[in-house]
Amino acid sequence: MTANTEQQKLTNAQIAWRVAQDIPDGAYVNLGIGFPEMVAKYQPAGREVIYHTENGILNFGPSPAPGEEDWDLINAGKKAVTLKPGASFFHHADSFAMVRGGHLDIAVLGAFQVSQRGDLANWRIGSKGVPAVGGAMDLVHGAKQVFVITEHVTKTGEPKLVDTCTFPLTGVECVTRVYTSHAVIDIVDKRFVLREKLPSITLEELQAITGAPLHIDGEVADLIVPEPIDA
């Protein structure tokens, strides 16, 4: 990574904000554990999104104030949530029937790697790995669209957008769009198609930190987000 691309990048909160702008009114959405959960915080005012969690809640709301948690109400990441009017509870098996039946519009997931074919790797084995693929393997093929939210490179500067994934796969040819610390990229015909990039970096700089070719199809917009954003 060049000094410029290291210095000029979005925070996690800014990436999450950008994802939230693309979730349409009335969408049924599952947010993956961890980083993707931040997306709900930046839902645009006046837009209704129905959030689904694998452990059996539909239409949950924001986190409660500290000290007001009801620990019988948690999401799949074991974080306390609130309920919106009309929320419902259901069996874990029914929750996955919703996923596998194609009833979710969008799944937002994190990633270790995304290939140019749209393959996703978001778990790994080993002492520091996520112990199992979990429900993500159902989400990536059950949801109508899969958005990935991630840093553009690893902590050691290696590309996370690659030609071929080297970590165990969560799903094959399943990713629709990738939101990174530097760009917004669609997967089209097994290619990375650049839609937006930070105006402060060049296309050449972005390509240098991407592990597969970036293709241009029409105008590449500037990736503009509010600054600062509270995490």
WOVEN-V611680 format. One line per field, one symbol per residue. phi: phi as a letter, one per 30 degrees, with the letter a starting at -180 (. if undefined). psi: psi as a letter, one per 40 degrees, with the letter a starting at -180 (. if undefined). burial: + if it has 16 or more other C-alpha atoms within 10 Angstrom, else -. A space follows every 50 residues. Layout:
BEGIN
phi = ???
psi = ???
burial = ???
END
This chain:
BEGIN
phi = .ddddddcaddeddddeddedccdeidcbccddjeeddeedceediccbc ccbddjbbidcddddejcdcddcbcddicdbccceidbcadeddeddddd diccdbccbdadbbcddjdbbbbacjdcdddadideddddccddbbccba ddbddciddccbdbdcdeddachcdcbbccdbacbccbhibdcdcbbedd bdddddddccdadcccbjdcdddcbdbdbdd
psi = hidddddgiiiddddddddddehiheihhhhihbdddddddfhihehhhh hhidefhhfiaiiiiheeiheegiadefihiiiiheiiiiiddddddddd efehdhhhiiidihieeeihhfiiiideiheidaedddddedidihhhhi idiideeiiehidhieihidihfdhdihhieeihhihhffihhhdiihee iiddddddeheiihihgahhihhhiihihh.
burial = +---+---++++++++++++--++---++++++-++++++++++----++ +++++++++++-+----------+++---++++-----------++-+++ ---+++++++++++++++++++++--------+--+++++++++++++++ +++-----+++++++---++++++++++++++++++++--++++++++-- -----+--++++++-----+--+--------
END
